[in-house]
Amino acid sequence: MGYRVPLWMTLPHKYKNQPVAGTGHLLTSTGASDADAWGKRADWCDYYAPHNGKTYGVAIFDHPANFRHPTWWMARDYGLFAANPFGWHEYENLKDQPHIGDHTVPAGGSLTMRYRFYFHEGDPAAAQIATHYADYVAGK
């Protein structure tokens, strides 16, 4: 499950070897931030940035019943923002086990995944992301 954030929300990064002056930030439920959020497991991840005098963000919540919860976050400085329970070998640097993140759904089977996108004003603390995640888990 993923979302591509707008350019103004990205972290500072390079595009075609040219610097892009992003002002965004990332934060996970475990406290990993910015570039350190990539490939980390957490209940939620929030991407946020100031824009026209206010701070806006989008958090993705990973439901506890999901496959391989808490998920790994593919949260990149250039704006790719996704929950990815299948990239285990990449995130944990298990190159010698290239299929460790694979999952096969048998014929006639199913795999249900639940996520919530929470669009907000303010940084993660002001937007009470942890509280909203707890509400989500509680079924609110």
C-alpha positions, -999 to 999 in steps of 0.1 A, spaced: 0 0 0 16 33 -10 13 69 -18 36 93 -37 39 126 -18 40 159 -36 74 173 -45 71 201 -18 67 174 8 99 154 0 131 153 19 162 170 4 174 146 -24 189 145 -58 171 141 -91 193 134 -122 223 145 -100 207 178 -93 198 188 -57 161 191 -48 156 212 -17 128 193 0 117 204 35 99 172 44 104 147 72 95 111 80 88 96 114 78 61 124 60 48 155 94 35 168 111 69 164 131 62 132 132 95 113 140 108 78 164 86 59 166 62 89 129 53 84 136 34 52 133 -4 57 124 -2 93 94 -20 108 68 0 126 31 3 133 28 35 113 49 60 94 42 97 88 55 119 60 51 156 67 64 191 56 57 228 59 39 244 29 26 280 26 30 287 63 14 255 76 26 219 82 7 191 64 12 153 65 0 119 56 4 89 78 -1 53 69 -13 29 96 -5 -8 94 -33 -29 110 -20 -54 136 -39 -82 119 -19 -77 87 5 -102 73 40 -96 88 29 -68 111 46 -45 119 54 -39 82 86 -25 67 84 10 54 96 19 19 98 56 28 122 73 4 136 109 4 121 115 -31 85 109 -21 78 72 -25 59 62 7 47 26 11 41 -2 35 59 -33 21 57 -66 39 73 -84 9 107 -67 7 121 -85 38 154 -96 21 161 -61 10 153 -44 43 172 -69 65 201 -72 40 195 -109 34 209 -111 -1 217 -147 4 180 -154 10 164 -137 -21 130 -153 -16 126 -147 22 100 -120 15 79 -140 -10 44 -152 -2 22 -174 -23 -15 -172 -21 -28 -207 -31 -55 -211 -58 -88 -202 -42 -71 -185 -13 -69 -149 -2 -48 -124 16 -65 -94 33 -45 -64 42 -58 -34 60 -43 1 61 -55 36 69 -43 68 54 -45 97 78 -41 132 62 -35 159 87 -22 194 96 8 197 119 37 176 127 32 140 141 29 152 177 5 181 170 -16 158 148 -16 131 175 -7 104 151 -1 78 179 -35 85 193 -52 82 159 -34 49 153 -46 36 187 -82 46 177 -77 28 144 -66 -4 162 -95 -1 186 -119 0 156 -128 37 159 
